């Protein structure tokens, strides 16, 4: 995706998800199969233990799954509703510095969109986003259950 598209997505954050934007969450990159959102630990998004607050990690991780889903729906040219129906987070290391949240579930999305368009029935997709710090260590992993349905 072009640099201009990443700029447009970050502008979308400012106007549609201001809490994520002001917490420092940004789109880093997006392609057909992967989306990366990034956030740097700083005063405004820290917890009392001087690491990245879990909710900020949640915003960045959900964004990486959601923009990948929104991109493929837009490319389908069809009207499809989306909703997060479940979420799970696991934390494995103190999150400091820059954390990149990556979702690589583009194929799952494509298949679910094809099924909902073919059948008219709602589909459920469980997508994951992994937070990796500057040392290459996983600090957290989130799973989002998205419900999609052709309108």
TIKOLVEX-732090 format. One record per residue (C-alpha): residue in three letters; x, y, z. Coordinates in Angstrom, 1 decimal, padded with zeros to 4 digits, always signed. Last residue first. Layout:
BEGIN
<atom residu="Ala" c1="X" c2="Y" c3="Z"/>
...
***
This chain:
BEGIN
<atom residu="Unk" c1="-025.9" c2="-006.5" c3="+003.8"/>
<atom residu="Unk" c1="-023.1" c2="-009.1" c3="+003.7"/>
<atom residu="Unk" c1="-022.1" c2="-010.2" c3="+007.2"/>
<atom residu="Unk" c1="-018.9" c2="-010.1" c3="+009.2"/>
<atom residu="Unk" c1="-018.3" c2="-011.1" c3="+012.8"/>
<atom residu="Unk" c1="-014.8" c2="-010.5" c3="+014.1"/>
<atom residu="Unk" c1="-013.2" c2="-012.5" c3="+016.9"/>
<atom residu="Unk" c1="-010.1" c2="-010.7" c3="+018.0"/>
<atom residu="Unk" c1="-007.1" c2="-012.4" c3="+019.4"/>
<atom residu="Unk" c1="-004.3" c2="-010.5" c3="+021.1"/>
<atom residu="Unk" c1="-000.7" c2="-011.3" c3="+021.8"/>
<atom residu="Unk" c1="+001.7" c2="-009.4" c3="+024.0"/>
<atom residu="Unk" c1="+005.3" c2="-008.6" c3="+024.6"/>
<atom residu="Unk" c1="+006.8" c2="-010.8" c3="+021.9"/>
<atom residu="Unk" c1="+010.6" c2="-010.2" c3="+021.7"/>
<atom residu="Unk" c1="+012.3" c2="-008.8" c3="+018.7"/>
<atom residu="Unk" c1="+014.6" c2="-006.5" c3="+020.7"/>
<atom residu="Unk" c1="+012.6" c2="-003.5" c3="+019.5"/>
<atom residu="Unk" c1="+009.4" c2="-005.0" c3="+020.9"/>
<atom residu="Unk" c1="+006.9" c2="-007.3" c3="+019.1"/>
<atom residu="Unk" c1="+003.2" c2="-007.2" c3="+019.7"/>
<atom residu="Unk" c1="+001.3" c2="-010.0" c3="+018.0"/>
<atom residu="Unk" c1="-002.1" c2="-009.6" c3="+016.4"/>
<atom residu="Unk" c1="-004.5" c2="-012.5" c3="+015.9"/>
<atom residu="Unk" c1="-007.7" c2="-012.9" c3="+013.9"/>
<atom residu="Unk" c1="-010.6" c2="-015.1" c3="+014.7"/>
<atom residu="Unk" c1="-013.1" c2="-014.8" c3="+011.9"/>
<atom residu="Unk" c1="-016.9" c2="-015.4" c3="+012.2"/>
<atom residu="Unk" c1="-019.2" c2="-015.4" c3="+009.2"/>
<atom residu="Unk" c1="-022.7" c2="-014.2" c3="+008.7"/>
<atom residu="Unk" c1="-024.9" c2="-015.8" c3="+006.1"/>
<atom residu="Unk" c1="-025.6" c2="-014.3" c3="+002.6"/>
<atom residu="Unk" c1="-024.3" c2="-017.6" c3="+001.2"/>
<atom residu="Unk" c1="-021.9" c2="-016.5" c3="-001.6"/>
<atom residu="Unk" c1="-021.1" c2="-013.0" c3="-000.2"/>
<atom residu="Unk" c1="-020.6" c2="-014.4" c3="+003.3"/>
<atom residu="Unk" c1="-018.4" c2="-017.2" c3="+002.1"/>
<atom residu="Unk" c1="-016.2" c2="-015.0" c3="-000.2"/>
<atom residu="Unk" c1="-015.7" c2="-012.5" c3="+002.6"/>
<atom residu="Unk" c1="-014.7" c2="-015.3" c3="+005.0"/>
<atom residu="Unk" c1="-012.1" c2="-016.6" c3="+002.5"/>
<atom residu="Unk" c1="-010.6" c2="-013.2" c3="+002.0"/>
<atom residu="Unk" c1="-010.5" c2="-012.5" c3="+005.7"/>
<atom residu="Unk" c1="-008.7" c2="-015.8" c3="+006.5"/>
<atom residu="Unk" c1="-006.2" c2="-015.1" c3="+003.7"/>
<atom residu="Unk" c1="-005.4" c2="-011.6" c3="+005.1"/>
<atom residu="Unk" c1="-004.5" c2="-013.0" c3="+008.6"/>
<atom residu="Unk" c1="-001.0" c2="-011.6" c3="+009.1"/>
<atom residu="Unk" c1="-001.7" c2="-009.2" c3="+011.9"/>
<atom residu="Unk" c1="+001.3" c2="-007.3" c3="+013.3"/>
<atom residu="Unk" c1="+001.5" c2="-005.1" c3="+016.3"/>
<atom residu="Unk" c1="+004.8" c2="-003.2" c3="+016.5"/>
<atom residu="Unk" c1="+006.0" c2="-002.0" c3="+019.9"/>
<atom residu="Unk" c1="+008.4" c2="+000.9" c3="+020.3"/>
<atom residu="Unk" c1="+010.1" c2="+001.3" c3="+023.7"/>
<atom residu="Unk" c1="+008.6" c2="-000.5" c3="+026.7"/>
<atom residu="Unk" c1="+006.2" c2="-003.4" c3="+027.0"/>
<atom residu="Unk" c1="+006.9" c2="-005.6" c3="+030.1"/>
<atom residu="Unk" c1="+006.8" c2="-009.2" c3="+028.8"/>
<atom residu="Unk" c1="+004.4" c2="-012.0" c3="+028.2"/>
<atom residu="Unk" c1="+000.9" c2="-010.4" c3="+028.1"/>
<atom residu="Unk" c1="-002.0" c2="-012.4" c3="+026.7"/>
<atom residu="Unk" c1="-005.2" c2="-010.7" c3="+025.4"/>
<atom residu="Unk" c1="-008.5" c2="-012.1" c3="+024.4"/>
<atom residu="Unk" c1="-011.4" c2="-010.5" c3="+022.5"/>
<atom residu="Unk" c1="-014.9" c2="-011.3" c3="+021.4"/>
<atom residu="Unk" c1="-017.7" c2="-010.0" c3="+019.2"/>
<atom residu="Unk" c1="-015.8" c2="-007.4" c3="+017.2"/>
<atom residu="Unk" c1="-018.3" c2="-006.1" c3="+014.6"/>
<atom residu="Unk" c1="-018.3" c2="-005.9" c3="+010.8"/>
<atom residu="Unk" c1="-021.0" c2="-005.1" c3="+008.2"/>
<atom residu="Unk" c1="-020.4" c2="-005.9" c3="+004.5"/>
<atom residu="Unk" c1="-021.5" c2="-003.7" c3="+001.6"/>
<atom residu="Unk" c1="-019.7" c2="-004.9" c3="-001.4"/>
<atom residu="Unk" c1="-016.9" c2="-003.3" c3="-003.5"/>
<atom residu="Unk" c1="-014.6" c2="-006.3" c3="-002.6"/>
<atom residu="Unk" c1="-011.7" c2="-003.9" c3="-002.3"/>
<atom residu="Unk" c1="-013.4" c2="-002.0" c3="+000.5"/>
<atom residu="Unk" c1="-014.0" c2="-005.2" c3="+002.3"/>
<atom residu="Unk" c1="-010.4" c2="-006.2" c3="+001.9"/>
<atom residu="Unk" c1="-009.2" c2="-002.9" c3="+003.3"/>
<atom residu="Unk" c1="-011.7" c2="-002.9" c3="+006.2"/>
<atom residu="Unk" c1="-010.5" c2="-006.3" c3="+007.3"/>
<atom residu="Unk" c1="-006.8" c2="-005.3" c3="+007.2"/>
<atom residu="Unk" c1="-007.7" c2="-002.1" c3="+009.0"/>
<atom residu="Unk" c1="-009.5" c2="-004.0" c3="+011.7"/>
<atom residu="Unk" c1="-006.8" c2="-006.6" c3="+012.5"/>
<atom residu="Unk" c1="-003.9" c2="-004.0" c3="+012.9"/>
<atom residu="Unk" c1="-006.3" c2="-001.6" c3="+014.6"/>
<atom residu="Unk" c1="-007.2" c2="-004.2" c3="+017.2"/>
<atom residu="Unk" c1="-003.6" c2="-004.6" c3="+018.1"/>
<atom residu="Unk" c1="-002.9" c2="-000.9" c3="+018.4"/>
<atom residu="Unk" c1="-006.0" c2="-000.3" c3="+020.5"/>
<atom residu="Unk" c1="-005.3" c2="-003.3" c3="+022.7"/>
<atom residu="Unk" c1="-001.7" c2="-002.3" c3="+023.4"/>
<atom residu="Unk" c1="-003.1" c2="+001.1" c3="+024.4"/>
<atom residu="Unk" c1="-005.5" c2="-000.7" c3="+026.7"/>
<atom residu="Unk" c1="-002.7" c2="-002.7" c3="+028.3"/>
<atom residu="Unk" c1="-000.8" c2="+000.5" c3="+029.3"/>
<atom residu="Unk" c1="+002.8" c2="+000.5" c3="+027.9"/>
<atom residu="Unk" c1="+005.3" c2="+000.3" c3="+030.7"/>
<atom residu="Unk" c1="+006.2" c2="+002.5" c3="+033.6"/>
<atom residu="Unk" c1="+004.6" c2="+000.4" c3="+036.4"/>
<atom residu="Unk" c1="+001.8" c2="+003.0" c3="+037.0"/>
<atom residu="Unk" c1="+000.6" c2="+002.5" c3="+033.3"/>
<atom residu="Unk" c1="+002.0" c2="+004.3" c3="+030.4"/>
<atom residu="Unk" c1="+000.2" c2="+005.9" c3="+027.4"/>
<atom residu="Unk" c1="+000.6" c2="+009.6" c3="+028.0"/>
<atom residu="Unk" c1="+004.2" c2="+009.3" c3="+029.4"/>
<atom residu="Unk" c1="+005.6" c2="+007.4" c3="+026.5"/>
<atom residu="Unk" c1="+005.8" c2="+003.8" c3="+025.2"/>
<atom residu="Unk" c1="+005.9" c2="+003.9" c3="+021.4"/>
<atom residu="Unk" c1="+003.0" c2="+002.6" c3="+019.2"/>
<atom residu="Unk" c1="+002.9" c2="+000.8" c3="+015.9"/>
<atom residu="Unk" c1="+000.2" c2="-000.8" c3="+013.7"/>
<atom residu="Unk" c1="+001.2" c2="-003.4" c3="+011.1"/>
<atom residu="Unk" c1="-001.1" c2="-004.9" c3="+008.6"/>
<atom residu="Unk" c1="-000.5" c2="-008.1" c3="+006.7"/>
<atom residu="Unk" c1="-002.0" c2="-010.2" c3="+003.8"/>
<atom residu="Unk" c1="-003.2" c2="-007.7" c3="+001.2"/>
<atom residu="Unk" c1="-000.8" c2="-005.0" c3="+002.3"/>
<atom residu="Unk" c1="-000.7" c2="-002.5" c3="+005.2"/>
<atom residu="Unk" c1="+002.1" c2="-000.5" c3="+006.8"/>
<atom residu="Unk" c1="+003.0" c2="+001.6" c3="+009.9"/>
<atom residu="Unk" c1="-000.5" c2="+002.6" c3="+011.0"/>
<atom residu="Unk" c1="-000.2" c2="+004.8" c3="+014.1"/>
<atom residu="Unk" c1="-001.0" c2="+004.5" c3="+017.8"/>
<atom residu="Unk" c1="+000.5" c2="+007.5" c3="+019.8"/>
<atom residu="Unk" c1="-002.1" c2="+007.7" c3="+022.6"/>
<atom residu="Unk" c1="-003.5" c2="+010.8" c3="+020.9"/>
<atom residu="Unk" c1="-004.3" c2="+008.7" c3="+017.8"/>
<atom residu="Unk" c1="-005.8" c2="+005.8" c3="+019.7"/>
<atom residu="Unk" c1="-008.1" c2="+008.1" c3="+021.8"/>
<atom residu="Unk" c1="-008.9" c2="+010.0" c3="+018.6"/>
<atom residu="Unk" c1="-010.4" c2="+007.0" c3="+016.8"/>
<atom residu="Unk" c1="-012.6" c2="+008.4" c3="+014.0"/>
<atom residu="Unk" c1="-011.0" c2="+011.9" c3="+013.3"/>
<atom residu="Unk" c1="-007.3" c2="+011.3" c3="+014.3"/>
<atom residu="Unk" c1="-007.4" c2="+007.6" c3="+013.3"/>
<atom residu="Unk" c1="-008.7" c2="+008.4" c3="+009.8"/>
<atom residu="Unk" c1="-005.8" c2="+010.8" c3="+009.4"/>
<atom residu="Unk" c1="-003.5" c2="+007.8" c3="+010.2"/>
<atom residu="Unk" c1="-005.3" c2="+005.7" c3="+007.6"/>
<atom residu="Unk" c1="-004.9" c2="+008.5" c3="+005.0"/>
<atom residu="Unk" c1="-001.2" c2="+008.8" c3="+005.7"/>
<atom residu="Unk" c1="-000.8" c2="+005.0" c3="+005.3"/>
<atom residu="Unk" c1="-002.7" c2="+005.3" c3="+002.0"/>
<atom residu="Unk" c1="-000.3" c2="+008.1" c3="+000.9"/>
<atom residu="Unk" c1="+002.7" c2="+005.9" c3="+001.7"/>
<atom residu="Unk" c1="+001.3" c2="+003.4" c3="-000.8"/>
<atom residu="Unk" c1="+000.0" c2="+000.0" c3="+000.0"/>
***
